[in-house]
Amino acid sequence: MAAAEVMPNQSVVERVTSLPLVSSTYSLVFSVYSNTKDNHPYIRSVCEAAEQGVRTITSVALTTASPIIGKLEPQSKTPA
């Protein structure tokens, strides 16, 4: 098994998303999701409402968690 290349300034999220299994799974799920939205108008409206809700929740969570993330991020950047 090949080891994933670790860049010194990569965040944990960047490291995880660069893993081949995570990347290919994301591509597959995104493709199915996009095709479903494109082909089913009722599902599209539900998905768009859910996406807006997730954007709102993410924005609030990020604003709230920013001080904590700022303190933890230097620790999470150290190579494993």
Buried (B, 14 or more C-beta within 10 A) or exposed (E): EEEEEEEEEBEEEEBEEBEEEEEEEEEEEEEEEEEEBEEEEEEEEEBEEEEEEEEEEEEEEEEEEEEEEEEEEEEEBEEE
